[in-house]
């Protein structure tokens, strides 16, 4: 194929200009992504921004395994929750224009949201402190699969049926996609036009982001887009990860590495808004008790090897995304992938290591066992693990249980609703994970028993051992059908061959663990803990379901004969 000479000249000039300023470790970056740089593999695109300019951009793997289309810096990706910072930016722009206030009650714009007796402000939505239940968890509990078509109206239909909050607004942090869907709707109602159109006119076009849009119509055709995949279980095999979202705000930004480089340039030198726009975007949330959160306006503050940065990741279907900006060093890193098993955060920091090496502080090994990446683990007496094995419930989230077990010379942990992962000893009492930056400390009492742990992941999270079942609990008392008026769905508890099972018409059947006479545990990510509610006689009259982002959702027990009999015969 002939390439125009003018194009070659321009390309060479760009590389030479960049290389004169910053050495680009191209070969080292290529080696980080070599696994995906082959036919028949989904992959990733990487972008590095410095001084407001895109100094490196390259794609690896295929954007569509069916057509073999290659990933390039111009490939359009769904970036999932990286979308949130754009929604927050829209809110900040409207606030600066005096069209809304961050401390407005959301009912001023969304009167259909139920009145929970507590004021929920726009600021609460931004910082995930509203107490609202998460839309994805609610949809799944109601019977939806997350690869179903899900529109804004589907989300709003569930939100308007809710009767309780997870917690009092402002009192706690719980990541909530619902809040950002509502923020987009507020923008739309204030601007009196669809959110996607307003963003196109007021944000993307002014910044020159020509390949970026909010995808609010799941049937729309987007040229040059990627599709997502996940491992099929067969060696080297992949299956489609379907995404049919028609809702925006929390997710559904379609964009490219090249356009995100322009976005990061706006972080460095504000072109859209006022000098106060970025300081507002970076303002951390604060709880009513005074605690400051790392989460700001769709951006989370972090520290990497002594360097401050802010950014966000995202995951929907098989799409994975990460964007981080180091303001002091003026470096930004973008990694977008279309493979579910891909870790953009980890790869992003691996790329960052290559550019930020002169600025990074040496980590002290005792303080950072998480950084270990070799197979040389600390010597460990495997007999000690007998006291560690079992399940532990986090004190702050009783529905979140970590189970620990040994298999030969290997050790594993599994969190509620998540796959089993291997962990590695770094001392007699501490194990670390390699798949994420996390470690677990087992606290052994003087009598040798271990009933307490601490999960160290973005802070310390203590947990308590879940006691072994103390008695044989009759299962018949739980059997029945349970209805949620908020979700308009039914779950059935049945006893089968001595096992209590949970059934749903869309989700099928799962075994339940009976933790106590008043608590059950389910294996689904959207149903984790089930607390039984009894009347004064002790009869079970209902239950409350809890998962990571929905607390105490009420289900009323239906009469045993509520569905007895068939439809009446029509009179002739």
C-alpha positions as CSV (number, residue, x, y, z in Angstrom):
1,X,0.0,0.0,0.0
2,X,1.4,3.4,-0.9
3,X,1.5,6.0,1.8
4,X,1.4,9.7,0.8
5,X,4.8,11.3,1.3
6,X,3.2,14.2,3.1
7,X,1.8,11.8,5.7
8,X,5.2,10.2,6.3
9,X,6.8,13.6,6.7
10,X,4.2,14.7,9.3
11,X,4.5,11.4,11.2
12,X,8.2,11.6,11.4
13,X,8.2,15.2,12.4
14,X,5.8,14.4,15.2
15,X,7.9,11.6,16.6
16,X,11.1,13.6,16.3
17,X,9.5,16.6,18.1
18,X,8.3,14.4,20.9
19,X,11.5,12.4,21.2
20,X,13.5,15.6,21.6
21,X,11.6,16.4,24.7
22,X,10.8,13.0,26.3
23,X,12.4,9.7,25.6
24,X,9.7,7.2,24.6
25,X,10.4,3.7,25.9
26,X,8.5,2.1,23.0
27,X,10.0,-1.3,23.2
28,X,9.4,-1.6,26.9
29,X,5.7,-0.5,26.5
30,X,5.3,-3.0,23.6
31,X,6.6,-5.8,25.9
32,X,4.0,-5.0,28.5
33,X,1.3,-5.6,26.0
34,X,2.9,-8.4,23.9
35,X,0.4,-10.9,25.2
36,X,-2.4,-9.1,23.4
37,X,-0.5,-8.1,20.3
38,X,-1.5,-11.1,18.2
39,X,-4.4,-12.2,15.9
40,X,-7.6,-13.5,17.5
41,X,-7.0,-11.6,20.8
42,X,-9.0,-8.7,22.2
43,X,-6.6,-6.1,23.5
44,X,-6.0,-2.6,24.6
45,X,-5.0,0.9,23.5
46,X,-2.5,2.9,25.5
47,X,-2.0,6.7,25.6
48,X,0.6,8.8,27.5
49,X,0.1,12.5,27.8
50,X,2.8,14.9,28.9
51,X,2.7,18.7,29.1
52,X,-0.8,18.6,27.6
53,X,0.3,16.6,24.5
54,X,-0.2,13.0,23.5
55,X,3.4,11.7,23.3
56,X,2.6,8.0,22.9
57,X,-0.4,6.2,21.6
58,X,-0.6,2.6,20.3
59,X,-3.2,-0.2,20.0
60,X,-2.7,-3.9,20.6
61,X,-5.0,-6.7,19.6
62,X,-8.3,-6.7,17.9
63,X,-11.3,-4.4,18.3
64,X,-13.7,-7.0,16.9
65,X,-12.7,-10.7,16.9
66,X,-15.4,-11.4,14.2
67,X,-14.0,-9.0,11.6
68,X,-10.4,-8.9,12.8
69,X,-10.4,-5.1,12.9
70,X,-7.3,-3.9,14.7
71,X,-7.2,-1.6,17.8
72,X,-5.6,1.7,17.1
73,X,-5.5,5.1,18.8
74,X,-8.6,6.0,16.8
75,X,-10.7,3.0,18.0
76,X,-13.8,4.0,19.9
77,X,-14.2,2.4,23.3
78,X,-17.0,2.3,25.8
79,X,-15.2,3.5,28.9
80,X,-17.8,2.6,31.6
81,X,-17.4,4.6,34.8
82,X,-14.7,6.9,33.4
83,X,-17.8,8.6,32.1
84,X,-18.7,9.9,35.5
85,X,-16.1,12.7,35.5
86,X,-17.7,14.1,32.4
87,X,-21.1,14.1,34.0
88,X,-19.7,15.9,37.0
89,X,-18.0,18.4,34.8
90,X,-21.4,19.3,33.2
91,X,-22.9,19.9,36.7
92,X,-19.9,22.1,37.6
93,X,-20.3,24.2,34.4
94,X,-24.1,24.7,35.1
95,X,-23.3,25.7,38.7
96,X,-20.8,28.2,37.5
97,X,-23.4,29.6,35.1
98,X,-25.8,30.0,38.1
99,X,-28.3,27.5,36.6
100,X,-28.2,25.2,39.7
101,X,-26.5,24.9,43.0
102,X,-24.5,21.9,44.2
103,X,-26.5,22.1,47.5
104,X,-29.9,22.1,45.8
105,X,-32.3,19.4,46.9
106,X,-32.6,17.0,43.9
107,X,-36.4,17.1,44.2
108,X,-36.2,20.6,42.7
109,X,-35.3,18.9,39.4
110,X,-36.5,15.3,40.0
111,X,-39.8,15.5,41.9
112,X,-40.6,11.9,41.0
113,X,-37.8,10.6,43.2
114,X,-39.5,9.4,46.5
115,X,-39.3,11.6,49.6
116,X,-37.3,9.6,52.1
117,X,-37.7,12.2,54.8
118,X,-34.1,13.4,54.4
119,X,-32.7,16.0,52.0
120,X,-30.6,14.6,49.1
121,X,-28.5,17.2,47.4
122,X,-26.7,17.3,44.1
123,X,-23.5,17.2,46.0
124,X,-24.5,14.0,47.7
125,X,-25.0,12.4,44.3
126,X,-21.6,13.5,43.1
127,X,-19.7,12.1,46.1
128,X,-21.7,8.8,46.4
129,X,-23.1,9.8,49.8
130,X,-26.8,10.0,48.9
131,X,-27.8,6.7,50.4
132,X,-29.6,5.7,47.2
133,X,-29.5,2.1,46.2
134,X,-27.4,1.2,43.2
135,X,-29.2,0.8,39.9
136,X,-27.3,-2.2,38.6
137,X,-27.9,-4.1,41.8
138,X,-31.6,-3.2,41.9
139,X,-32.0,-4.3,38.2
140,X,-30.3,-7.6,38.8
141,X,-32.3,-8.3,42.0
142,X,-35.5,-7.5,39.9
143,X,-34.5,-10.2,37.4
144,X,-32.5,-8.4,34.8
145,X,-29.4,-9.6,33.2
146,X,-26.8,-6.8,32.8
147,X,-26.6,-7.7,29.1
148,X,-30.3,-6.9,28.6
149,X,-31.3,-3.7,27.0
150,X,-31.3,-1.2,29.9
151,X,-32.5,2.4,29.2
152,X,-32.7,5.5,31.4
153,X,-36.4,4.9,31.8
154,X,-35.8,1.4,33.1
155,X,-33.6,2.9,35.8
156,X,-36.0,5.7,36.7
157,X,-38.8,3.2,37.0
158,X,-37.0,1.3,39.7
159,X,-35.7,4.5,41.5
160,X,-39.2,5.9,41.8
161,X,-40.4,2.7,43.5
162,X,-37.8,2.7,46.3
163,X,-39.1,3.1,49.8
164,X,-35.9,3.2,51.8
165,X,-32.3,4.5,51.6
166,X,-29.2,2.5,52.4
167,X,-28.2,5.2,55.0
168,X,-28.9,8.8,55.9
169,X,-27.6,11.2,53.2
170,X,-24.1,12.4,53.9
171,X,-23.4,9.9,56.7
172,X,-21.5,7.3,54.6
173,X,-19.9,6.6,51.3
174,X,-21.3,3.8,49.0
175,X,-20.5,3.9,45.3
176,X,-23.8,4.5,43.5
177,X,-24.3,4.5,39.8
178,X,-27.9,5.7,40.3
179,X,-26.6,9.1,41.5
180,X,-24.8,9.8,38.2
181,X,-27.7,8.7,36.1
182,X,-29.8,11.2,38.0
183,X,-27.1,13.9,37.6
184,X,-27.3,13.4,33.8
185,X,-31.1,13.8,34.0
186,X,-30.7,17.0,36.0
187,X,-28.4,18.4,33.3
188,X,-31.0,17.5,30.7
189,X,-33.9,19.1,32.6
190,X,-31.9,22.3,33.4
191,X,-30.6,22.6,29.8
192,X,-34.0,21.5,28.3
193,X,-32.4,19.1,25.9
194,X,-31.1,15.6,25.9
195,X,-28.0,15.1,28.0
196,X,-26.0,13.6,25.1
197,X,-26.8,16.5,22.9
198,X,-25.8,19.1,25.5
199,X,-22.5,17.4,26.1
200,X,-21.8,17.3,22.4
201,X,-22.4,21.0,22.0
202,X,-21.0,22.3,25.3
203,X,-18.1,20.0,26.1
204,X,-16.9,17.7,23.4
205,X,-17.1,20.0,20.4
206,X,-15.4,23.0,22.2
207,X,-12.6,20.6,23.3
208,X,-12.2,19.2,19.8
209,X,-13.2,15.7,21.0
210,X,-14.5,14.7,17.6
211,X,-14.9,10.9,18.2
212,X,-16.6,11.2,21.6
213,X,-20.3,10.9,22.5
214,X,-22.6,9.7,25.2
215,X,-24.3,6.6,23.8
216,X,-27.9,7.0,24.8
217,X,-29.4,4.9,22.1
218,X,-28.4,1.2,22.2
219,X,-29.4,0.8,18.5
220,X,-27.2,3.6,17.2
221,X,-24.3,2.7,14.8
222,X,-20.9,4.1,15.8
223,X,-18.2,3.7,13.2
224,X,-14.8,2.5,14.3
225,X,-16.1,1.2,17.7
226,X,-14.8,-1.8,19.5
227,X,-16.7,-4.7,20.9
228,X,-16.0,-6.6,24.2
229,X,-15.1,-10.2,25.0
230,X,-14.4,-12.6,27.8
231,X,-12.5,-15.8,28.0
232,X,-14.7,-18.8,27.1
233,X,-12.9,-21.3,29.2
234,X,-11.2,-23.1,26.3
235,X,-7.5,-22.3,25.8
236,X,-7.3,-19.1,23.8
237,X,-11.0,-19.0,23.3
238,X,-13.3,-16.0,23.7
239,X,-17.0,-15.2,23.8
240,X,-18.8,-12.0,23.3
241,X,-19.6,-9.8,26.3
242,X,-22.8,-8.2,25.3
243,X,-23.6,-4.6,26.2
244,X,-26.9,-3.0,25.4
245,X,-27.0,0.1,27.6
246,X,-29.2,2.9,26.6
247,X,-28.6,5.0,29.7
248,X,-26.0,7.7,30.3
249,X,-24.4,9.6,33.1
250,X,-22.9,6.8,35.2
251,X,-21.6,5.1,32.1
252,X,-21.9,4.9,28.2
253,X,-19.2,7.4,27.2
254,X,-17.8,6.3,23.8
255,X,-14.4,7.9,23.2
256,X,-10.8,7.3,22.0
257,X,-7.3,7.6,23.4
258,X,-6.8,10.7,21.2
259,X,-9.8,12.4,22.5
260,X,-9.1,11.6,26.1
261,X,-5.7,13.2,25.6
262,X,-7.5,16.4,24.9
263,X,-9.6,15.9,28.1
264,X,-6.4,15.5,30.1
265,X,-5.0,18.6,28.5
266,X,-8.0,20.5,29.8
267,X,-7.1,19.2,33.3
268,X,-3.6,20.8,32.9
269,X,-4.8,24.1,31.4
270,X,-8.6,24.8,31.7
271,X,-10.0,25.6,28.3
272,X,-13.6,25.0,29.2
273,X,-15.1,26.7,32.1
274,X,-13.4,29.1,34.5
275,X,-10.2,29.0,36.6
276,X,-12.3,27.7,39.4
277,X,-13.6,24.7,37.4
278,X,-10.8,22.2,38.0
279,X,-10.4,23.1,41.7
280,X,-14.1,22.4,42.1
281,X,-13.7,19.1,40.2
282,X,-11.0,18.1,42.6
283,X,-12.9,19.0,45.8
284,X,-13.2,15.9,47.9
285,X,-16.4,14.8,49.5
286,X,-16.9,15.2,53.2
287,X,-19.2,13.1,55.5
288,X,-21.4,14.7,58.1
289,X,-19.1,13.4,60.8
290,X,-16.2,15.3,59.2
291,X,-14.3,12.5,57.4
292,X,-12.8,13.6,54.1
293,X,-13.3,11.1,51.2
294,X,-10.8,10.4,48.4
295,X,-13.7,10.7,45.9
296,X,-14.2,14.1,44.3
297,X,-16.3,15.0,41.2
298,X,-16.1,11.7,39.3
299,X,-12.4,11.6,40.1
300,X,-10.7,9.8,42.9
301,X,-7.5,11.1,44.6
302,X,-4.7,8.6,45.1
303,X,-1.0,8.3,45.8
304,X,1.3,6.1,43.8
305,X,4.8,5.6,45.2
306,X,4.8,9.1,46.7
307,X,3.2,10.9,43.8
308,X,-0.3,12.4,44.0
309,X,-2.6,11.6,41.1
310,X,-6.4,11.6,40.4
311,X,-8.4,9.4,38.0
312,X,-11.0,6.8,37.6
313,X,-11.4,3.3,36.3
314,X,-14.4,1.6,34.6
315,X,-15.8,-1.9,33.9
316,X,-18.9,-2.8,31.9
317,X,-19.4,-6.2,30.1
318,X,-15.9,-6.9,28.8
319,X,-14.8,-3.3,28.6
320,X,-12.1,-2.1,31.1
321,X,-10.8,1.4,31.3
322,X,-8.4,3.5,33.4
323,X,-7.4,7.2,33.3
324,X,-5.0,8.8,35.7
325,X,-3.3,12.2,35.8
326,X,-0.3,13.2,37.9
327,X,-0.6,17.0,38.0
328,X,2.8,17.8,39.5
329,X,4.6,15.8,36.9
330,X,2.1,16.7,34.2
331,X,1.8,13.2,33.1
332,X,-1.4,11.4,32.2
333,X,-2.0,7.7,31.4
334,X,-4.9,6.1,29.6
335,X,-5.5,2.4,29.1
336,X,-8.7,1.1,27.4
337,X,-9.4,-2.6,26.8
338,X,-12.1,-4.8,25.4
339,X,-11.2,-8.0,27.4
340,X,-13.0,-8.7,30.7
341,X,-9.9,-10.3,32.3
342,X,-7.7,-7.3,31.5
343,X,-6.5,-5.0,34.4
344,X,-6.2,-1.5,33.1
345,X,-5.2,-0.1,36.4
346,X,-2.2,-2.4,36.8
347,X,-1.1,-1.9,33.2
348,X,-1.5,1.8,33.5
349,X,0.8,1.9,36.5
350,X,3.3,-0.3,34.8
351,X,3.4,2.2,31.9
352,X,3.6,5.0,34.5
353,X,6.7,3.4,36.0
354,X,8.5,3.8,32.8
355,X,7.9,7.6,32.6
356,X,7.8,8.5,36.2
357,X,10.9,6.6,37.4
358,X,12.9,9.7,38.2
359,X,10.1,11.0,40.5
360,X,9.1,7.7,42.2
361,X,10.0,7.1,45.8
362,X,11.5,3.7,46.8
363,X,8.9,1.7,48.6
364,X,9.9,0.1,51.9
365,X,9.4,-3.6,51.7
366,X,7.9,-4.1,55.2
367,X,5.3,-1.4,54.6
368,X,4.4,-2.6,51.2
369,X,4.1,-6.4,50.9
370,X,1.4,-5.7,48.2
371,X,4.1,-4.7,45.8
372,X,5.6,-8.1,45.7
373,X,5.4,-9.6,42.2
374,X,7.7,-12.5,42.3
375,X,7.1,-16.1,43.4
376,X,9.5,-15.8,46.3
377,X,7.1,-15.6,49.2
378,X,8.0,-15.5,52.9
379,X,8.6,-19.0,54.5
380,X,5.3,-20.0,56.1
381,X,4.4,-22.9,58.4
382,X,1.4,-24.3,56.7
383,X,0.0,-25.8,60.0
384,X,-0.6,-22.2,61.2
385,X,-3.3,-21.9,58.5
386,X,-5.6,-24.3,60.3
387,X,-6.4,-21.5,62.7
388,X,-7.0,-19.0,59.9
389,X,-9.3,-21.1,57.6
390,X,-12.9,-20.2,57.6
391,X,-15.2,-17.3,56.8
392,X,-15.1,-13.7,58.1
393,X,-17.7,-11.0,57.7
394,X,-16.5,-7.3,57.4
395,X,-17.7,-5.3,60.4
396,X,-18.7,-2.3,58.2
397,X,-20.5,-4.5,55.6
398,X,-21.8,-7.7,57.3
399,X,-23.0,-9.0,53.9
400,X,-19.5,-9.0,52.6
401,X,-17.8,-12.3,53.6
402,X,-14.2,-13.4,52.9
403,X,-13.6,-17.1,52.9
404,X,-10.1,-18.6,53.3
405,X,-8.9,-22.1,52.5
406,X,-5.8,-24.1,51.7
407,X,-5.3,-26.4,48.8
408,X,-2.0,-28.3,49.1
409,X,0.7,-25.7,49.4
410,X,-1.4,-22.9,48.0
411,X,-3.8,-20.5,49.8
412,X,-7.0,-19.0,48.5
413,X,-9.6,-16.4,49.4
414,X,-13.0,-15.7,47.9
415,X,-15.1,-12.7,48.6
416,X,-18.9,-12.7,48.4
417,X,-20.0,-12.6,44.8
418,X,-16.4,-12.8,43.5
419,X,-14.2,-15.5,42.0
420,X,-11.7,-17.3,44.1
421,X,-8.2,-15.9,44.0
422,X,-4.8,-17.1,45.3
423,X,-3.1,-15.3,48.1
424,X,0.5,-15.4,49.3
425,X,2.1,-15.3,52.7
426,X,4.4,-12.3,53.5
427,X,4.6,-13.2,57.2
428,X,3.2,-15.6,59.8
429,X,0.0,-13.6,60.0
430,X,-0.2,-11.7,56.7
431,X,-1.1,-12.7,53.2
432,X,-1.2,-10.5,50.1
433,X,-3.0,-10.7,46.7
434,X,-1.4,-10.2,43.4
435,X,-4.6,-9.5,41.4
436,X,-5.3,-6.4,43.4
437,X,-3.5,-4.2,45.9
438,X,-4.8,-5.8,49.0
439,X,-3.6,-7.9,52.0
440,X,-5.2,-9.7,54.9
441,X,-3.9,-9.8,58.5
442,X,-5.0,-12.7,60.8
443,X,-5.1,-11.7,64.4
444,X,-4.4,-14.6,66.8
445,X,-5.5,-14.3,70.4
446,X,-3.4,-15.6,73.3
447,X,-5.5,-18.8,73.4
448,X,-4.4,-19.5,69.8
449,X,-7.8,-18.9,68.2
450,X,-8.3,-16.5,65.3
451,X,-11.6,-14.7,65.2
452,X,-10.5,-11.4,63.8
453,X,-8.9,-10.2,60.5
454,X,-8.1,-6.9,58.9
455,X,-8.5,-6.4,55.2
456,X,-6.1,-3.8,54.0
457,X,-7.3,-2.3,50.8
458,X,-7.8,1.5,50.5
459,X,-7.6,1.6,54.3
460,X,-8.1,-0.9,57.1
461,X,-11.4,-2.9,57.2
462,X,-11.7,-5.2,60.3
463,X,-13.7,-8.4,60.1
464,X,-15.1,-11.1,62.4
465,X,-15.2,-14.8,62.0
466,X,-18.5,-16.2,61.0
467,X,-19.2,-18.9,63.6
468,X,-19.9,-22.4,62.5
469,X,-23.5,-23.4,62.5
470,X,-24.3,-24.0,66.1
471,X,-27.3,-26.2,65.7
472,X,-29.4,-28.0,63.2
473,X,-31.9,-25.5,62.0
474,X,-35.3,-26.7,60.5
475,X,-35.4,-25.5,56.9
476,X,-39.2,-25.8,56.5
477,X,-39.8,-22.5,58.4
478,X,-38.1,-20.6,55.6
479,X,-39.9,-22.3,52.6
480,X,-42.2,-19.9,50.8
481,X,-42.6,-17.2,48.2
482,X,-41.4,-13.6,48.9
483,X,-42.5,-10.5,47.0
484,X,-40.8,-7.1,46.8
485,X,-43.2,-4.2,46.0
486,X,-40.2,-2.1,45.2
487,X,-38.9,-4.4,42.5
488,X,-42.2,-6.1,41.7
489,X,-40.5,-9.5,41.7
490,X,-40.8,-12.8,43.6
491,X,-38.1,-15.1,45.1
492,X,-38.9,-18.6,46.2
493,X,-37.2,-20.5,49.0
494,X,-37.5,-24.3,48.7
495,X,-36.1,-27.3,50.5
496,X,-34.5,-29.9,48.3
497,X,-32.6,-33.0,49.5
498,X,-31.8,-31.3,52.8
499,X,-30.6,-28.1,51.2
500,X,-32.3,-24.7,51.2
501,X,-32.4,-23.2,47.8
502,X,-33.2,-19.8,46.4
503,X,-35.1,-19.6,43.1
504,X,-36.0,-16.8,40.7
505,X,-37.7,-17.1,37.4
506,X,-34.9,-15.3,35.5
507,X,-31.8,-16.2,37.6
508,X,-32.5,-19.9,38.2
509,X,-31.6,-21.7,41.4
510,X,-28.8,-21.4,44.0
511,X,-27.9,-23.1,47.3
512,X,-28.3,-21.1,50.4
513,X,-26.1,-21.3,53.5
514,X,-28.0,-21.1,56.8
515,X,-25.8,-19.0,59.0
516,X,-28.3,-18.7,61.9
517,X,-32.0,-19.0,62.4
518,X,-32.4,-15.4,61.2
519,X,-29.7,-15.1,58.5
520,X,-29.1,-16.9,55.2
521,X,-26.3,-16.3,52.7
522,X,-26.6,-16.5,48.9
523,X,-23.8,-16.9,46.4
524,X,-25.1,-14.4,43.8
525,X,-23.4,-11.0,43.7
526,X,-26.8,-9.3,43.7
527,X,-28.1,-11.3,46.6
528,X,-25.6,-11.9,49.4
529,X,-27.2,-11.7,52.9
530,X,-30.8,-12.5,53.6
531,X,-32.1,-11.6,57.1
532,X,-35.4,-13.1,58.2
533,X,-38.1,-11.0,59.7
534,X,-40.5,-12.7,62.2
535,X,-43.7,-11.8,63.9
536,X,-44.3,-11.9,67.7
537,X,-45.0,-15.7,67.5
538,X,-41.7,-16.3,65.7
539,X,-43.2,-17.1,62.3
540,X,-41.2,-15.8,59.3
541,X,-43.3,-13.1,57.7
542,X,-40.7,-11.6,55.3
543,X,-37.0,-11.1,54.6
544,X,-34.6,-8.3,53.8
545,X,-31.9,-8.8,51.1
546,X,-28.6,-7.0,51.2
547,X,-25.7,-6.9,48.8
548,X,-22.7,-4.5,48.5
549,X,-24.8,-1.6,47.2
550,X,-28.3,-2.4,48.4
551,X,-29.2,-2.7,52.0
552,X,-32.3,-4.3,53.6
553,X,-34.6,-4.5,50.6
554,X,-37.9,-5.8,51.9
555,X,-39.7,-8.9,50.6
556,X,-43.1,-9.8,52.0
557,X,-43.9,-13.5,52.5
558,X,-46.9,-14.4,50.4
559,X,-49.7,-16.7,51.6
560,X,-49.0,-20.3,50.7
561,X,-52.1,-20.5,48.5
562,X,-51.8,-17.1,46.9
563,X,-51.4,-18.7,43.4
564,X,-53.6,-21.7,43.9
565,X,-56.0,-22.6,41.3
566,X,-56.1,-21.7,37.6
567,X,-57.7,-18.8,35.8
568,X,-61.5,-18.7,36.0
569,X,-63.4,-20.0,33.1
570,X,-65.0,-17.2,31.1
571,X,-68.8,-17.2,31.1
572,X,-70.4,-18.1,27.8
